[in-house]
Every structure is written in structure tokens, then in C-alpha cells.
Amino acid sequence: MSDTIRRLQAFEAAGADVLYALGLHDLETIKTVCRNVTKPVNVGMGMPGAVFDLTQLAEAGVKRVSVGAALARLALVRLALACGK
């Protein structure tokens, strides 16, 4: 975690407008990241086992949410189910 925060702080110092903290699996970790930077934090959704709603993420300090490939994965699973696979 400390390495992730150091990297985000370095991006912040280099002038990043938004900090991307992908792969965070729990709200406490997300809160820790948000508390340790001053720029808006983006969290990637769709991680297996990570189920948060937008209200929880906002309360944790998240300013942006990305879905990445989660929607494509969902569509492919639905298609496979519809085709009987």
C-alpha cells in the first residue's frame, strides 16, 4: 500500500489531474489512498469480490469511477448464457 501511495503522490507532484488507483479491493484501502493525496482519485470497478456502490465510494473520497472492461465481460457472459454455453 505504501508503494501505491508513493506512486500516486509522485504522479500528483508531476501534475496529474486525476489519480488512477486501479485494483483496490476494499473500502478501507480506498479511504487510505484518498486521504493521502489531494487530487481526485479514480477507482476501477468490476474487480472480482469488490462490490461497492457509488455512495460508498463517494464517502470514501473517490471522485471518479471507471468500469474498464467490466461491461464487455458482462455482455460476453450474457451472450454465452443466451447461446447455451
C-alpha positions as a printed NumPy array, in Angstrom:
array([[  0.   ,   0.   ,   0.   ],
       [  2.757,   2.472,   0.863],
       [  4.319,   1.958,  -2.581],
       [  0.972,   2.653,  -4.264],
       [  0.53 ,   5.852,  -2.277],
       [  4.096,   6.98 ,  -3.057],
       [  3.48 ,   6.422,  -6.764],
       [  0.201,   8.326,  -6.71 ],
       [  1.864,  11.186,  -4.818],
       [  4.629,  11.241,  -7.442],
       [  2.032,  11.453, -10.23 ],
       [  0.326,  14.213,  -8.28 ],
       [  3.609,  16.132,  -7.913],
       [  4.266,  15.686, -11.637],
       [  0.989,  17.459, -12.431],
       [ -1.587,  14.7  , -12.874],
       [ -5.152,  15.995, -12.818],
       [ -6.646,  12.651, -11.72 ],
       [ -5.007,   9.745,  -9.915],
       [ -5.919,   6.244, -11.072],
       [ -5.923,   3.712,  -8.247],
       [ -6.843,   0.519, -10.036],
       [ -7.007,  -2.856,  -8.31 ],
       [ -8.133,  -1.67 ,  -4.876],
       [-10.321,  -4.378,  -3.353],
       [-11.696,  -2.904,  -0.122],
       [-13.124,   0.383,   1.103],
       [-10.546,   0.88 ,   3.863],
       [ -7.722,   0.732,   1.332],
       [ -9.572,   3.147,  -0.927],
       [-10.116,   5.539,   2.   ],
       [ -6.418,   5.363,   2.861],
       [ -5.435,   6.239,  -0.704],
       [ -7.895,   9.147,  -0.857],
       [ -6.677,  10.546,   2.476],
       [ -3.063,  10.574,   1.293],
       [ -3.45 ,  12.586,  -1.919],
       [ -5.063,  15.901,  -2.792],
       [ -6.047,  15.254,  -6.422],
       [ -9.247,  13.402,  -7.397],
       [ -8.947,   9.623,  -7.196],
       [-10.377,   7.312,  -9.871],
       [-11.237,   3.744,  -8.862],
       [-11.723,   0.897, -11.307],
       [-14.855,  -1.184, -10.836],
       [-15.514,  -4.758, -11.807],
       [-12.821,  -6.344,  -9.658],
       [-13.819,  -9.854,  -8.55 ],
       [-15.11 ,  -9.738,  -4.985],
       [-15.158,  -5.939,  -4.819],
       [-18.763,  -4.792,  -4.575],
       [-19.233,  -1.123,  -3.756],
       [-21.96 ,   1.288,  -4.668],
       [-21.329,   4.859,  -5.765],
       [-22.419,   6.27 ,  -2.412],
       [-19.865,   4.149,  -0.545],
       [-17.134,   5.176,  -2.952],
       [-18.029,   8.86 ,  -2.67 ],
       [-17.986,   8.603,   1.124],
       [-14.531,   7.004,   0.856],
       [-13.323,  10.051,  -1.1  ],
       [-13.456,   8.736,  -4.667],
       [-14.216,  11.368,  -7.294],
       [-14.295,   9.227, -10.458],
       [-15.18 ,   5.621, -11.268],
       [-14.109,   3.627, -14.329],
       [-15.697,   0.396, -15.442],
       [-12.87 ,  -0.687, -17.736],
       [-13.713,  -3.982, -19.393],
       [-16.416,  -4.894, -16.855],
       [-19.282,  -4.046, -19.221],
       [-17.729,  -6.039, -22.054],
       [-17.219,  -9.04 , -19.746],
       [-20.834,  -8.826, -18.604],
       [-22.069,  -8.671, -22.201],
       [-19.957, -11.695, -23.175],
       [-21.225, -13.729, -20.225],
       [-24.827, -12.848, -21.09 ],
       [-24.247, -13.76 , -24.728],
       [-22.686, -17.093, -23.767],
       [-25.62 , -17.858, -21.469],
       [-28.109, -16.945, -24.191],
       [-26.319, -19.299, -26.59 ],
       [-26.392, -22.131, -24.081],
       [-22.641, -22.208, -23.483]])
